[in-house]
Amino acid sequence: MRIELKPTQGAKYYYRLAGAVDWTLIYDSNNYTDTTFRKNISVYSGTFKIDNLREIATGKTPTYRFYGLGSHSISLTVYDQSNQSDTDSSSVTTSGNETPVADAGGNRIGDEADAFENTWTIDFDASASTDDFGIYKYEWDWNNDGIYDSTGITTSHTFTGAGVYTVALRVTDHALQMDTDNITVTCAAGDPPAADAGTDETTEGYWPVIFNAGGPQMTSKYTNTRGTSAIMWILSMMMHRQAKALARPQNIYTGSRAIIS
């Protein structure tokens, strides 16, 4: 098989039987505008074998790109007007220079002010990473398990639960040389909240009792470093309990009752 890309769009597809001299055109496509080949094969049924995959360029001074580091074999075949040919072989060695240096930006600390419903969202910046010819890819591993979950120079991630997490950054340069940098992320819960149900209340007969754990008309006694996020009252009346998720609930009692807050 032989595939020739057209100058601006499409390609021509040829085949040649083993031992034959001439190539036979089997398909002339005008699809796509790619100027380079993508090396892959899709086999939908049966067995497909390629034992001599080559890319052919024409002209006296062609340009070609090589993948990966190492030695790559090339050959030149020339033809005269009577179709006589001669072939000469050589090699091209590709090598990398300085490896990149990954810099994840230092350890991070998220305190209770950064928390929301037991999650901490932390920003990350790898722009301090360096390479002599530029970095091709930035990858982030949020739990240091060797599987890289996100890409990008800058990104953010949400951690669930307080604790200390190890985050890895891997950078790759255009020669596919890599470097990694690990940092720790500390998600701190801070001080726990302090509940205060207020003073004891006494009433006679069939009168309502109003409780206050931070209502708008009284000074709040329910505090933590971020303010009130949830208030729950449990009113014990004989064997029946009612949960009041309010700052200032109201309940009616017909006798002496113990209030558990």
Residue pairs with C-beta under 8 A, 6 or more apart in sequence:
1 13
1 14
1 15
2 13
2 14
2 15
2 16
2 23
2 56
3 11
3 12
3 13
3 14
3 37
4 11
4 12
4 14
4 56
5 11
5 34
5 35
5 36
5 37
6 12
6 30
8 33
9 30
9 31
9 32
9 33
10 28
10 29
10 30
10 31
10 32
11 29
12 25
12 27
12 28
12 29
13 25
13 26
13 27
13 28
13 29
14 23
14 24
14 25
14 26
15 23
15 24
15 26
16 22
16 23
16 24
36 65
37 55
39 53
41 48
41 50
55 64
57 63
57 64
64 74
66 72
66 92
66 94
68 94
68 176
69 94
69 95
69 96
69 175
69 176
70 93
70 94
71 91
71 92
71 93
72 91
72 92
72 93
72 94
73 89
73 90
73 91
74 89
74 90
74 91
74 92
75 87
75 88
75 89
75 90
76 87
76 88
76 89
76 90
77 85
77 86
77 87
78 85
78 86
78 87
79 85
94 175
95 175
96 173
96 175
96 176
96 177
97 132
97 133
97 175
98 131
98 132
99 131
99 173
99 177
99 178
99 179
100 129
100 130
100 131
100 135
100 171
100 172
100 173
100 177
100 178
100 179
101 129
101 130
101 131
101 171
101 179
102 126
102 129
102 169
102 170
102 171
102 179
102 180
102 181
103 126
103 128
103 129
103 130
103 169
103 181
104 124
104 126
104 167
104 168
104 169
104 181
104 182
104 183
105 124
105 125
105 126
105 128
105 183
106 183
107 183
107 184
107 185
107 186
108 122
108 124
108 183
108 184
108 185
108 186
109 185
109 186
109 188
110 120
110 122
110 159
110 185
110 186
110 187
110 188
111 188
111 190
112 188
112 189
112 190
112 191
112 224
112 225
112 226
113 190
113 225
113 226
114 120
114 121
114 122
114 187
115 162
115 187
115 189
115 190
115 226
117 229
118 160
118 161
118 162
119 158
119 159
119 160
120 158
120 159
120 162
120 187
121 156
121 157
121 158
121 159
122 156
122 157
122 158
122 159
122 185
122 187
123 154
123 155
123 156
124 140
124 154
124 155
124 156
124 157
124 167
124 169
125 153
125 154
126 138
126 153
126 154
126 169
126 171
127 153
127 154
129 135
129 138
129 169
129 171
129 179
129 181
131 171
131 173
133 173
133 174
133 175
134 173
134 174
135 171
135 172
135 173
136 172
136 173
136 174
136 176
137 151
137 171
137 172
138 151
138 152
138 153
138 169
138 170
138 171
139 148
139 150
139 151
139 169
139 170
139 171
139 172
140 148
140 149
140 150
140 151
140 152
140 155
140 157
140 167
140 168
140 169
141 147
141 148
141 149
141 167
141 168
141 169
141 170
142 149
142 150
142 157
142 159
142 165
142 167
143 165
143 166
143 167
144 165
144 166
144 167
144 168
144 182
148 168
148 170
150 157
157 167
159 165
159 185
159 187
161 187
162 187
162 188
162 189
163 186
163 187
164 184
164 185
164 186
164 187
165 184
165 185
165 186
165 187
166 182
166 183
166 184
166 185
167 182
167 183
167 184
167 185
168 180
168 181
168 182
169 180
169 181
169 182
169 183
170 178
170 179
170 180
171 178
171 179
171 180
172 178
190 224
190 225
190 226
191 224
191 225
192 224
193 222
193 223
193 224
193 228
193 229
194 222
194 223
194 224
195 213
195 222
195 261
196 213
196 221
196 222
197 211
197 213
197 221
197 233
197 259
197 261
198 211
198 212
198 213
198 221
201 209
201 211
201 259
203 209
203 253
205 254
206 252
206 254
207 252
207 253
208 250
208 251
208 252
209 250
209 251
209 252
209 253
210 248
210 249
210 250
211 233
211 244
211 248
211 249
211 250
211 251
211 259
211 261
212 218
212 247
212 248
213 220
213 221
213 222
213 228
213 231
213 233
213 247
213 248
213 261
214 220
214 221
214 222
214 228
214 231
214 247
214 248
215 247
215 248
220 228
220 247
222 228
222 231
222 247
228 247
230 245
231 245
231 246
231 247
232 243
232 244
232 245
233 243
233 244
233 245
233 246
233 249
233 261
234 241
234 242
234 243
234 244
234 260
234 261
235 241
235 242
235 244
235 249
235 251
235 257
235 259
235 260
236 257
236 258
236 259
236 260
237 253
237 257
242 251
244 251
